[in-house]
Amino acid sequence: MSTAIPQEQLHTPVLLIIFNRAHTTQKVFDRIRQVKPKKLYVAADGPRPHVTTDAERCAETRRIVEQVDWECEVKTLFQEQNMGCGVAPSRAISWLFEHEEYGIILEDDCIPSQSFFWFCQELLEKYKHDTRVMHISGNNYLDGWRRDSDYSYYFSDKVNSWGWATWRRAWQLYDFNLGNYPELKDKGYLNGIFLNKLEEKYRLSKLEETFDNIRKGDVWDYQWEFTVYSNSGLCIVPEVNLVRNIGFGEDATHTFNLHDKKAQVHEEEIAFPLRHPKFVIRDVESDRRNFNKLMRDKASAKLKALFSFSL
């Protein structure tokens, strides 16, 4: 087994979604530069009119694209008006798939390992026509635990979108407005698809909150999660974590709590050649452990935040 990473130029298109954080965007861009994709899509939301520093910060962040110094077709979608942190990313992804059959998607605070790109590229090709598989994640939060060390990844029904990849065939099922949610909820189709009552309550509460606040336009990923649920889709999860989120902090939109253990999970390299499962079956045990850990970590992060606040 080798961790050797391919050295040729990446042929899979990469979408980089940015806004006003040049310091994190630069770090993500530097990792993209290492693999020199032949196509780079860059989508930027516009400055917020009520934030006086946004115009210059957005401009500074956009200038990072000018650092492309390899043979690369660069396409940009720079919004003049601020669309929000839900609408802007979802439109950016739709824009990517207006031009490409598949692609890798990174936001401005998601630092990928080098092997992340090759992991995605190989699996995008392998499952190109397998409609059961809808999402390739770069994230694994099981702290090294593996149900089965024979394979490089497992199949889940849970979306992790801090560095991921998908196909046009899957994204075309996406509906930002969750149009099918009321029917599936009222008819009970979402009951019983989760591990237990606790997970059902947690997942459905997130969907309900997203649906109730859809006009705010500040969330896009719960709609993607619903797309996977409602189409009986599967997500690929690597055996090690391939992408680190460095966006935790005061200037974040959703990830404020620095005590969140996901803020401390670093990116790793995955071994090649990849060891592909001989089957396409959801790994319920890994999903169960992942959800239990999620609940424990959330409780721990809240307690630590409360304790630090009280000091």
FIRO-58498 format. One line per field, with one value per residue: residue in three letters; x, y, z of N, C-alpha, C in turn. Coordinates in steps of 0.05 Angstrom, whole numbers, plus 5000, padded with zeros to 4 digits. Example, Ala and Ser with C-alpha at 12.3 -4.5 7.8 and 13.67 -1.06 7.14 Angstrom:
rest (ALA, SER)
n_u (5264, 5257)
n_v (4886, 4955)
n_w (5156, 5142)
ca_u (5246, 5273)
ca_v (4910, 4979)
ca_w (5156, 5143)
c_u (5264, 5258)
c_v (4934, 5001)
c_w (5156, 5157)
END
This chain:
rest (MET, SER, THR, ALA, ILE, PRO, GLN, GLU, GLN, LEU, HIS, THR, PRO, VAL, LEU, LEU, ILE, ILE, PHE, ASN, ARG, ALA, HIS, THR, THR, GLN, LYS, VAL, PHE, ASP, ARG, ILE, ARG, GLN, VAL, LYS, PRO, LYS, LYS, LEU, TYR, VAL, ALA, ALA, ASP, GLY, PRO, ARG, PRO, HIS, VAL, THR, THR, ASP, ALA, GLU, ARG, CYS, ALA, GLU, THR, ARG, ARG, ILE, VAL, GLU, GLN, VAL, ASP, TRP, GLU, CYS, GLU, VAL, LYS, THR, LEU, PHE, GLN, GLU, GLN, ASN, MET, GLY, CYS, GLY, VAL, ALA, PRO, SER, ARG, ALA, ILE, SER, TRP, LEU, PHE, GLU, HIS, GLU, GLU, TYR, GLY, ILE, ILE, LEU, GLU, ASP, ASP, CYS, ILE, PRO, SER, GLN, SER, PHE, PHE, TRP, PHE, CYS, GLN, GLU, LEU, LEU, GLU, LYS, TYR, LYS, HIS, ASP, THR, ARG, VAL, MET, HIS, ILE, SER, GLY, ASN, ASN, TYR, LEU, ASP, GLY, TRP, ARG, ARG, ASP, SER, ASP, TYR, SER, TYR, TYR, PHE, SER, ASP, LYS, VAL, ASN, SER, TRP, GLY, TRP, ALA, THR, TRP, ARG, ARG, ALA, TRP, GLN, LEU, TYR, ASP, PHE, ASN, LEU, GLY, ASN, TYR, PRO, GLU, LEU, LYS, ASP, LYS, GLY, TYR, LEU, ASN, GLY, ILE, PHE, LEU, ASN, LYS, LEU, GLU, GLU, LYS, TYR, ARG, LEU, SER, LYS, LEU, GLU, GLU, THR, PHE, ASP, ASN, ILE, ARG, LYS, GLY, ASP, VAL, TRP, ASP, TYR, GLN, TRP, GLU, PHE, THR, VAL, TYR, SER, ASN, SER, GLY, LEU, CYS, ILE, VAL, PRO, GLU, VAL, ASN, LEU, VAL, ARG, ASN, ILE, GLY, PHE, GLY, GLU, ASP, ALA, THR, HIS, THR, PHE, ASN, LEU, HIS, ASP, LYS, LYS, ALA, GLN, VAL, HIS, GLU, GLU, GLU, ILE, ALA, PHE, PRO, LEU, ARG, HIS, PRO, LYS, PHE, VAL, ILE, ARG, ASP, VAL, GLU, SER, ASP, ARG, ARG, ASN, PHE, ASN, LYS, LEU, MET, ARG, ASP, LYS, ALA, SER, ALA, LYS, LEU, LYS, ALA, LEU, PHE, SER, PHE, SER, LEU)
n_u (5017, 5011, 5020, 5029, 5017, 4984, 5019, 5006, 4968, 4907, 4846, 4793, 4741, 4743, 4706, 4710, 4683, 4675, 4679, 4689, 4736, 4798, 4844, 4832, 4815, 4861, 4892, 4862, 4864, 4919, 4924, 4893, 4925, 4967, 4950, 4937, 4887, 4854, 4810, 4781, 4731, 4706, 4666, 4637, 4604, 4569, 4586, 4559, 4510, 4505, 4551, 4609, 4662, 4661, 4663, 4718, 4742, 4718, 4736, 4792, 4794, 4775, 4817, 4854, 4847, 4876, 4925, 4931, 4976, 4985, 4970, 4906, 4836, 4798, 4739, 4693, 4644, 4622, 4585, 4550, 4513, 4496, 4478, 4471, 4489, 4466, 4436, 4475, 4519, 4488, 4470, 4519, 4538, 4499, 4511, 4562, 4546, 4518, 4555, 4588, 4594, 4608, 4640, 4687, 4677, 4692, 4691, 4710, 4736, 4752, 4802, 4834, 4868, 4921, 4910, 4856, 4833, 4846, 4823, 4768, 4766, 4776, 4732, 4689, 4691, 4686, 4634, 4602, 4556, 4524, 4467, 4452, 4491, 4503, 4535, 4601, 4641, 4691, 4700, 4711, 4694, 4705, 4749, 4790, 4768, 4746, 4699, 4711, 4771, 4787, 4773, 4775, 4736, 4668, 4596, 4546, 4485, 4488, 4502, 4562, 4591, 4638, 4680, 4673, 4643, 4604, 4555, 4525, 4477, 4458, 4455, 4416, 4369, 4362, 4328, 4323, 4282, 4256, 4210, 4183, 4182, 4138, 4097, 4122, 4132, 4079, 4054, 4084, 4129, 4181, 4187, 4218, 4263, 4310, 4363, 4344, 4296, 4317, 4354, 4319, 4287, 4325, 4346, 4299, 4283, 4321, 4310, 4258, 4266, 4297, 4261, 4221, 4248, 4262, 4259, 4298, 4344, 4395, 4416, 4439, 4456, 4425, 4382, 4406, 4420, 4368, 4353, 4385, 4364, 4310, 4314, 4333, 4388, 4460, 4520, 4590, 4640, 4705, 4760, 4793, 4798, 4796, 4792, 4798, 4763, 4773, 4744, 4720, 4699, 4694, 4684, 4655, 4597, 4562, 4592, 4610, 4629, 4687, 4700, 4680, 4692, 4702, 4730, 4780, 4797, 4843, 4866, 4882, 4923, 4901, 4910, 4936, 4937, 4866, 4822, 4769, 4702, 4666, 4614, 4552, 4528, 4495, 4532, 4510, 4527, 4573, 4548, 4516, 4553, 4577, 4535, 4524, 4572, 4570, 4528, 4549, 4594, 4571, 4544, 4587, 4616, 4581, 4579, 4632, 4636, 4599, 4623, 4673, 4653, 4632, 4675)
n_v (4976, 5044, 5114, 5147, 5201, 5218, 5254, 5280, 5330, 5351, 5331, 5338, 5385, 5440, 5475, 5535, 5568, 5632, 5691, 5740, 5730, 5734, 5712, 5659, 5639, 5643, 5601, 5556, 5562, 5555, 5500, 5481, 5498, 5463, 5416, 5433, 5440, 5430, 5459, 5513, 5538, 5596, 5625, 5682, 5714, 5777, 5841, 5859, 5908, 5937, 5931, 5963, 5949, 5908, 5913, 5924, 5880, 5837, 5848, 5843, 5788, 5766, 5778, 5739, 5699, 5715, 5694, 5646, 5606, 5565, 5521, 5531, 5534, 5586, 5604, 5654, 5675, 5728, 5760, 5822, 5841, 5824, 5759, 5724, 5671, 5624, 5623, 5642, 5601, 5556, 5572, 5579, 5526, 5504, 5534, 5513, 5461, 5473, 5473, 5429, 5357, 5333, 5350, 5379, 5409, 5464, 5506, 5571, 5562, 5511, 5466, 5423, 5360, 5338, 5289, 5287, 5309, 5272, 5226, 5241, 5249, 5197, 5168, 5196, 5183, 5127, 5118, 5144, 5132, 5108, 5115, 5108, 5128, 5191, 5231, 5250, 5252, 5291, 5284, 5252, 5236, 5199, 5191, 5155, 5105, 5044, 5004, 4967, 4953, 4936, 4966, 5030, 5067, 5080, 5070, 5117, 5149, 5201, 5269, 5303, 5365, 5395, 5404, 5367, 5326, 5317, 5297, 5323, 5296, 5283, 5332, 5359, 5343, 5375, 5421, 5484, 5507, 5467, 5440, 5389, 5375, 5387, 5350, 5299, 5301, 5307, 5260, 5222, 5198, 5207, 5186, 5136, 5129, 5140, 5127, 5121, 5146, 5192, 5211, 5218, 5260, 5300, 5307, 5319, 5365, 5401, 5403, 5423, 5473, 5496, 5497, 5530, 5578, 5591, 5635, 5670, 5653, 5634, 5584, 5526, 5473, 5437, 5429, 5401, 5355, 5336, 5326, 5281, 5244, 5241, 5216, 5167, 5164, 5151, 5167, 5174, 5160, 5175, 5134, 5161, 5229, 5279, 5333, 5396, 5441, 5509, 5551, 5564, 5610, 5681, 5709, 5675, 5646, 5605, 5570, 5583, 5565, 5554, 5511, 5467, 5402, 5388, 5430, 5418, 5376, 5350, 5351, 5292, 5246, 5199, 5129, 5104, 5051, 5061, 5021, 4990, 4977, 4916, 4920, 4958, 4982, 5012, 5030, 5018, 5014, 5047, 5095, 5099, 5103, 5151, 5187, 5184, 5203, 5254, 5276, 5273, 5306, 5355, 5367, 5369, 5412, 5455, 5457, 5470, 5519, 5549, 5546, 5572, 5622, 5638, 5648)
n_w (5000, 4984, 4996, 4955, 4913, 4853, 4802, 4756, 4718, 4745, 4717, 4730, 4737, 4783, 4831, 4865, 4918, 4941, 4984, 5026, 5053, 5050, 5074, 5088, 5039, 5008, 5029, 5014, 4959, 4950, 4959, 4917, 4875, 4878, 4852, 4802, 4768, 4705, 4694, 4727, 4766, 4794, 4841, 4868, 4921, 4926, 4958, 5023, 5031, 5079, 5106, 5113, 5103, 5068, 5010, 4996, 5020, 4993, 4941, 4948, 4960, 4912, 4878, 4886, 4850, 4806, 4812, 4786, 4755, 4720, 4665, 4651, 4647, 4666, 4697, 4718, 4765, 4788, 4834, 4835, 4872, 4940, 4953, 4994, 5041, 5029, 4981, 4944, 4944, 4926, 4876, 4852, 4849, 4815, 4770, 4758, 4740, 4696, 4658, 4665, 4672, 4720, 4783, 4831, 4893, 4932, 4989, 5015, 5063, 5070, 5074, 5033, 5033, 4990, 4966, 4967, 4921, 4881, 4901, 4897, 4841, 4820, 4840, 4820, 4767, 4771, 4792, 4758, 4727, 4763, 4793, 4846, 4878, 4902, 4924, 4941, 4995, 5030, 5082, 5145, 5209, 5248, 5279, 5265, 5274, 5243, 5212, 5174, 5149, 5100, 5057, 5022, 5031, 5053, 5047, 5061, 5085, 5097, 5088, 5083, 5073, 5072, 5031, 4976, 4924, 4865, 4815, 4755, 4744, 4794, 4821, 4792, 4815, 4858, 4899, 4920, 4948, 4974, 4955, 4955, 5008, 5045, 5029, 5035, 5089, 5111, 5094, 5119, 5098, 5113, 5162, 5200, 5168, 5192, 5241, 5293, 5341, 5364, 5326, 5284, 5304, 5309, 5256, 5226, 5252, 5235, 5180, 5182, 5205, 5166, 5123, 5143, 5145, 5094, 5061, 5080, 5058, 5074, 5079, 5046, 5046, 5077, 5045, 5004, 5032, 5042, 4990, 4978, 5018, 5000, 4952, 4961, 4963, 4964, 5000, 4992, 5039, 5059, 5086, 5119, 5145, 5097, 5089, 5121, 5161, 5168, 5183, 5231, 5280, 5298, 5251, 5221, 5187, 5203, 5235, 5292, 5342, 5372, 5404, 5381, 5363, 5310, 5290, 5304, 5275, 5230, 5162, 5124, 5085, 5038, 5024, 4963, 4913, 4911, 4950, 4930, 4951, 4941, 4935, 4941, 4992, 5046, 5104, 5162, 5215, 5218, 5207, 5252, 5294, 5278, 5284, 5339, 5359, 5339, 5369, 5421, 5416, 5403, 5451, 5486, 5464, 5472, 5528, 5540, 5516, 5546, 5596, 5587, 5575, 5622, 5653)
ca_u (5000, 5027, 5006, 5038, 4995, 4989, 5032, 4996, 4949, 4879, 4828, 4766, 4736, 4741, 4691, 4717, 4663, 4688, 4664, 4705, 4757, 4822, 4863, 4826, 4813, 4888, 4901, 4849, 4875, 4945, 4921, 4884, 4948, 4984, 4941, 4935, 4864, 4853, 4788, 4775, 4708, 4707, 4641, 4639, 4581, 4575, 4588, 4534, 4509, 4506, 4578, 4625, 4687, 4657, 4671, 4746, 4749, 4710, 4755, 4817, 4791, 4773, 4843, 4870, 4844, 4896, 4950, 4933, 5001, 4988, 4952, 4880, 4813, 4786, 4713, 4686, 4617, 4625, 4560, 4552, 4497, 4499, 4456, 4468, 4506, 4451, 4429, 4499, 4531, 4471, 4471, 4546, 4539, 4482, 4527, 4582, 4534, 4509, 4578, 4603, 4579, 4615, 4660, 4695, 4667, 4706, 4685, 4734, 4747, 4756, 4829, 4836, 4894, 4926, 4898, 4827, 4826, 4849, 4801, 4743, 4767, 4773, 4705, 4670, 4692, 4677, 4606, 4591, 4530, 4510, 4450, 4450, 4511, 4497, 4553, 4627, 4650, 4719, 4701, 4707, 4697, 4704, 4774, 4806, 4753, 4737, 4685, 4724, 4796, 4794, 4765, 4783, 4713, 4643, 4572, 4529, 4463, 4492, 4518, 4582, 4596, 4662, 4697, 4657, 4640, 4580, 4550, 4501, 4454, 4448, 4448, 4392, 4346, 4363, 4308, 4330, 4258, 4245, 4182, 4171, 4183, 4112, 4083, 4135, 4127, 4051, 4047, 4100, 4150, 4207, 4188, 4230, 4287, 4333, 4373, 4328, 4278, 4333, 4364, 4296, 4279, 4347, 4347, 4275, 4282, 4337, 4295, 4235, 4277, 4306, 4237, 4207, 4264, 4273, 4261, 4322, 4364, 4422, 4424, 4435, 4465, 4404, 4366, 4421, 4416, 4341, 4354, 4395, 4344, 4285, 4319, 4346, 4416, 4483, 4544, 4615, 4656, 4732, 4768, 4806, 4788, 4812, 4788, 4797, 4749, 4787, 4726, 4708, 4708, 4675, 4676, 4641, 4568, 4548, 4610, 4621, 4639, 4715, 4703, 4670, 4714, 4708, 4749, 4806, 4803, 4860, 4865, 4902, 4925, 4890, 4929, 4930, 4912, 4842, 4811, 4740, 4684, 4655, 4585, 4542, 4509, 4499, 4544, 4493, 4543, 4589, 4530, 4507, 4576, 4581, 4514, 4528, 4594, 4560, 4512, 4567, 4612, 4555, 4539, 4613, 4623, 4563, 4587, 4658, 4631, 4586, 4643, 4692, 4639, 4627, 4701)
ca_v (5000, 5069, 5140, 5163, 5217, 5223, 5280, 5293, 5352, 5342, 5338, 5343, 5413, 5448, 5499, 5548, 5587, 5651, 5715, 5763, 5722, 5729, 5696, 5630, 5633, 5639, 5574, 5536, 5565, 5543, 5471, 5476, 5502, 5439, 5396, 5446, 5431, 5442, 5478, 5524, 5556, 5612, 5639, 5700, 5730, 5806, 5853, 5866, 5938, 5948, 5926, 5981, 5937, 5885, 5918, 5920, 5853, 5820, 5854, 5830, 5759, 5759, 5781, 5715, 5683, 5724, 5679, 5622, 5607, 5540, 5519, 5527, 5550, 5598, 5617, 5668, 5684, 5748, 5774, 5850, 5844, 5802, 5740, 5709, 5648, 5600, 5626, 5644, 5575, 5538, 5581, 5573, 5497, 5501, 5546, 5493, 5439, 5482, 5470, 5404, 5333, 5328, 5369, 5380, 5434, 5473, 5533, 5586, 5555, 5482, 5460, 5395, 5347, 5335, 5265, 5291, 5314, 5247, 5209, 5249, 5244, 5168, 5159, 5209, 5166, 5099, 5117, 5164, 5124, 5093, 5135, 5104, 5144, 5219, 5250, 5241, 5270, 5291, 5285, 5229, 5245, 5175, 5190, 5131, 5080, 5033, 4979, 4948, 4965, 4925, 4985, 5058, 5084, 5065, 5084, 5128, 5165, 5227, 5288, 5322, 5382, 5411, 5392, 5345, 5324, 5304, 5297, 5338, 5279, 5284, 5360, 5367, 5336, 5394, 5443, 5502, 5514, 5443, 5437, 5364, 5370, 5386, 5325, 5277, 5303, 5302, 5232, 5205, 5184, 5211, 5171, 5109, 5127, 5147, 5105, 5119, 5169, 5216, 5221, 5228, 5286, 5319, 5312, 5331, 5392, 5417, 5407, 5440, 5500, 5506, 5502, 5554, 5602, 5589, 5662, 5683, 5646, 5632, 5556, 5510, 5445, 5419, 5422, 5380, 5331, 5327, 5314, 5253, 5228, 5237, 5200, 5142, 5165, 5143, 5184, 5160, 5172, 5164, 5121, 5182, 5255, 5291, 5363, 5409, 5467, 5529, 5573, 5568, 5635, 5703, 5719, 5653, 5650, 5585, 5555, 5602, 5553, 5544, 5487, 5445, 5384, 5387, 5451, 5408, 5352, 5358, 5335, 5271, 5235, 5172, 5112, 5094, 5053, 5059, 4994, 4994, 4956, 4899, 4922, 4985, 4979, 5032, 5020, 5029, 5015, 5071, 5118, 5100, 5114, 5178, 5204, 5184, 5221, 5281, 5286, 5277, 5329, 5380, 5372, 5377, 5439, 5474, 5459, 5484, 5547, 5561, 5548, 5593, 5648, 5646, 5654)
ca_w (5000, 4981, 4997, 4932, 4900, 4825, 4797, 4731, 4722, 4751, 4695, 4740, 4743, 4811, 4837, 4890, 4926, 4958, 4992, 5034, 5072, 5033, 5089, 5086, 5011, 4999, 5037, 4998, 4932, 4949, 4956, 4889, 4857, 4879, 4833, 4776, 4752, 4678, 4694, 4754, 4768, 4818, 4845, 4891, 4928, 4927, 4985, 5036, 5030, 5106, 5118, 5098, 5096, 5049, 4983, 4993, 5027, 4970, 4919, 4955, 4958, 4884, 4864, 4889, 4825, 4787, 4817, 4770, 4739, 4705, 4642, 4664, 4638, 4690, 4693, 4743, 4769, 4810, 4838, 4843, 4896, 4958, 4951, 5018, 5043, 5020, 4953, 4928, 4939, 4910, 4848, 4842, 4842, 4791, 4748, 4750, 4726, 4669, 4640, 4670, 4681, 4748, 4792, 4859, 4904, 4957, 4998, 5021, 5089, 5070, 5066, 5026, 5028, 4961, 4956, 4965, 4893, 4866, 4912, 4883, 4812, 4814, 4846, 4801, 4743, 4776, 4797, 4740, 4717, 4784, 4805, 4875, 4891, 4896, 4937, 4950, 5016, 5038, 5112, 5162, 5236, 5266, 5294, 5258, 5276, 5218, 5213, 5155, 5139, 5074, 5036, 5026, 5037, 5058, 5038, 5082, 5074, 5109, 5073, 5094, 5050, 5075, 5011, 4966, 4895, 4855, 4787, 4745, 4746, 4821, 4829, 4779, 4832, 4880, 4900, 4942, 4963, 4988, 4946, 4962, 5036, 5059, 5023, 5047, 5118, 5118, 5088, 5136, 5083, 5126, 5187, 5198, 5151, 5208, 5258, 5317, 5345, 5369, 5301, 5269, 5315, 5303, 5227, 5217, 5262, 5217, 5156, 5188, 5209, 5139, 5107, 5155, 5141, 5067, 5049, 5089, 5038, 5086, 5081, 5022, 5049, 5087, 5021, 4990, 5048, 5036, 4962, 4981, 5032, 4985, 4928, 4971, 4953, 4981, 5001, 4997, 5061, 5059, 5110, 5136, 5139, 5076, 5087, 5147, 5161, 5183, 5184, 5257, 5293, 5299, 5224, 5207, 5184, 5219, 5253, 5311, 5367, 5370, 5419, 5365, 5357, 5282, 5285, 5311, 5258, 5208, 5137, 5121, 5058, 5036, 5010, 4936, 4899, 4927, 4953, 4925, 4960, 4919, 4939, 4946, 5014, 5068, 5128, 5184, 5239, 5217, 5209, 5280, 5310, 5271, 5296, 5368, 5364, 5333, 5392, 5444, 5411, 5405, 5479, 5498, 5454, 5485, 5556, 5541, 5509, 5569, 5617, 5580, 5575, 5650, 5667)
c_u (5018, 5009, 5014, 5014, 5002, 5001, 5022, 4975, 4921, 4861, 4799, 4763, 4733, 4726, 4701, 4697, 4675, 4670, 4683, 4728, 4782, 4841, 4857, 4825, 4841, 4898, 4888, 4860, 4902, 4944, 4911, 4907, 4966, 4976, 4936, 4911, 4863, 4830, 4783, 4752, 4710, 4682, 4643, 4613, 4589, 4575, 4561, 4532, 4512, 4533, 4598, 4652, 4685, 4668, 4701, 4754, 4741, 4729, 4782, 4816, 4789, 4800, 4861, 4869, 4866, 4922, 4951, 4956, 5006, 4968, 4924, 4859, 4799, 4760, 4705, 4656, 4618, 4599, 4565, 4536, 4500, 4474, 4451, 4483, 4491, 4447, 4455, 4513, 4514, 4471, 4499, 4549, 4522, 4497, 4548, 4570, 4519, 4531, 4591, 4585, 4584, 4636, 4665, 4688, 4680, 4696, 4711, 4747, 4752, 4783, 4831, 4865, 4897, 4911, 4867, 4818, 4826, 4829, 4775, 4744, 4763, 4744, 4684, 4669, 4679, 4646, 4590, 4562, 4514, 4493, 4445, 4468, 4508, 4518, 4579, 4638, 4680, 4722, 4696, 4713, 4696, 4731, 4790, 4792, 4743, 4722, 4700, 4748, 4804, 4789, 4772, 4761, 4689, 4620, 4554, 4505, 4465, 4511, 4537, 4592, 4619, 4683, 4684, 4656, 4614, 4578, 4526, 4476, 4442, 4439, 4423, 4366, 4343, 4341, 4314, 4306, 4244, 4216, 4168, 4169, 4156, 4097, 4095, 4132, 4099, 4043, 4065, 4122, 4177, 4209, 4201, 4254, 4313, 4340, 4355, 4312, 4294, 4344, 4342, 4288, 4300, 4346, 4323, 4272, 4298, 4323, 4271, 4244, 4285, 4282, 4223, 4222, 4275, 4277, 4286, 4345, 4392, 4431, 4420, 4440, 4443, 4385, 4380, 4418, 4389, 4339, 4364, 4375, 4321, 4289, 4334, 4375, 4436, 4505, 4568, 4630, 4684, 4740, 4783, 4795, 4807, 4810, 4784, 4782, 4763, 4770, 4713, 4718, 4687, 4666, 4662, 4611, 4553, 4566, 4624, 4637, 4667, 4719, 4692, 4694, 4721, 4728, 4778, 4815, 4819, 4856, 4888, 4903, 4915, 4909, 4918, 4947, 4888, 4832, 4780, 4724, 4672, 4624, 4578, 4520, 4515, 4511, 4530, 4509, 4560, 4572, 4521, 4529, 4580, 4560, 4517, 4551, 4586, 4545, 4530, 4584, 4596, 4550, 4565, 4621, 4607, 4572, 4613, 4654, 4618, 4606, 4663, 4679, 4635, 4652, 4707)
c_v (5025, 5093, 5158, 5175, 5222, 5251, 5294, 5314, 5340, 5350, 5343, 5373, 5418, 5474, 5510, 5570, 5606, 5674, 5737, 5756, 5714, 5710, 5666, 5622, 5627, 5611, 5553, 5538, 5552, 5513, 5464, 5479, 5478, 5418, 5407, 5437, 5445, 5462, 5487, 5544, 5570, 5629, 5656, 5714, 5760, 5817, 5860, 5897, 5951, 5944, 5942, 5969, 5916, 5890, 5913, 5892, 5833, 5823, 5841, 5800, 5750, 5761, 5757, 5698, 5691, 5710, 5653, 5624, 5581, 5540, 5512, 5545, 5560, 5611, 5629, 5676, 5703, 5764, 5803, 5855, 5820, 5784, 5724, 5682, 5622, 5601, 5627, 5618, 5557, 5546, 5576, 5544, 5492, 5512, 5526, 5472, 5448, 5477, 5442, 5381, 5326, 5348, 5366, 5408, 5441, 5501, 5545, 5580, 5525, 5474, 5430, 5385, 5343, 5311, 5267, 5294, 5288, 5226, 5216, 5243, 5215, 5159, 5172, 5193, 5139, 5098, 5137, 5157, 5109, 5113, 5131, 5122, 5173, 5239, 5236, 5261, 5269, 5288, 5258, 5238, 5222, 5171, 5164, 5105, 5070, 5007, 4958, 4962, 4954, 4946, 5014, 5077, 5067, 5082, 5092, 5141, 5194, 5244, 5303, 5339, 5402, 5399, 5366, 5345, 5311, 5307, 5314, 5322, 5279, 5312, 5369, 5360, 5356, 5415, 5460, 5507, 5491, 5438, 5412, 5358, 5368, 5359, 5301, 5277, 5295, 5273, 5212, 5190, 5187, 5197, 5144, 5107, 5132, 5124, 5100, 5145, 5195, 5228, 5232, 5256, 5307, 5327, 5327, 5360, 5411, 5423, 5426, 5469, 5512, 5513, 5527, 5580, 5604, 5617, 5677, 5676, 5642, 5603, 5543, 5480, 5427, 5411, 5400, 5353, 5319, 5314, 5285, 5235, 5221, 5222, 5174, 5141, 5156, 5164, 5168, 5175, 5159, 5152, 5139, 5209, 5269, 5321, 5374, 5436, 5486, 5554, 5579, 5594, 5657, 5712, 5697, 5660, 5631, 5572, 5573, 5589, 5541, 5518, 5462, 5427, 5382, 5409, 5441, 5384, 5361, 5341, 5315, 5262, 5206, 5155, 5104, 5069, 5049, 5030, 4997, 4971, 4941, 4901, 4951, 4983, 4999, 5018, 5032, 5032, 5040, 5096, 5121, 5112, 5143, 5197, 5206, 5203, 5250, 5293, 5291, 5302, 5355, 5387, 5382, 5406, 5461, 5479, 5475, 5513, 5562, 5565, 5570, 5621, 5657, 5654, 5684)
c_w (5000, 4985, 4974, 4918, 4871, 4820, 4772, 4738, 4726, 4728, 4704, 4746, 4773, 4813, 4864, 4895, 4947, 4965, 4999, 5053, 5056, 5047, 5087, 5056, 4999, 5005, 5020, 4969, 4930, 4947, 4928, 4870, 4856, 4858, 4805, 4759, 4725, 4676, 4723, 4751, 4794, 4820, 4870, 4896, 4930, 4955, 4996, 5038, 5058, 5119, 5102, 5089, 5074, 5021, 4978, 4999, 5005, 4947, 4923, 4951, 4928, 4869, 4867, 4864, 4805, 4791, 4802, 4751, 4725, 4682, 4652, 4652, 4662, 4682, 4719, 4742, 4793, 4812, 4846, 4869, 4914, 4957, 4976, 5017, 5037, 4990, 4936, 4923, 4921, 4881, 4836, 4833, 4817, 4767, 4739, 4733, 4701, 4649, 4642, 4678, 4710, 4756, 4822, 4869, 4931, 4964, 5009, 5048, 5092, 5058, 5059, 5026, 4998, 4950, 4954, 4936, 4877, 4875, 4898, 4854, 4805, 4818, 4829, 4775, 4748, 4779, 4780, 4732, 4738, 4800, 4835, 4890, 4882, 4906, 4945, 4970, 5020, 5068, 5124, 5191, 5257, 5281, 5290, 5261, 5249, 5224, 5197, 5142, 5112, 5051, 5043, 5033, 5042, 5048, 5061, 5069, 5085, 5093, 5091, 5071, 5055, 5057, 5000, 4935, 4888, 4825, 4780, 4749, 4773, 4828, 4815, 4794, 4855, 4877, 4924, 4960, 4977, 4981, 4954, 4991, 5050, 5054, 5037, 5078, 5125, 5114, 5104, 5122, 5097, 5152, 5182, 5181, 5166, 5227, 5282, 5320, 5351, 5343, 5284, 5278, 5308, 5273, 5217, 5228, 5245, 5191, 5160, 5191, 5182, 5122, 5117, 5149, 5113, 5054, 5058, 5071, 5049, 5090, 5054, 5026, 5061, 5064, 5005, 5005, 5043, 5009, 4963, 4995, 5013, 4959, 4935, 4961, 4974, 4978, 5006, 5019, 5061, 5086, 5129, 5127, 5119, 5074, 5115, 5143, 5179, 5187, 5211, 5269, 5290, 5272, 5208, 5205, 5202, 5240, 5272, 5333, 5362, 5385, 5404, 5357, 5328, 5274, 5290, 5294, 5234, 5184, 5136, 5092, 5059, 5018, 4982, 4930, 4918, 4927, 4952, 4937, 4936, 4920, 4943, 4966, 5035, 5092, 5152, 5209, 5240, 5219, 5238, 5297, 5304, 5284, 5326, 5375, 5359, 5357, 5416, 5440, 5412, 5435, 5493, 5490, 5468, 5514, 5558, 5535, 5532, 5592, 5612, 5581, 5604, 5665, 5666)
END
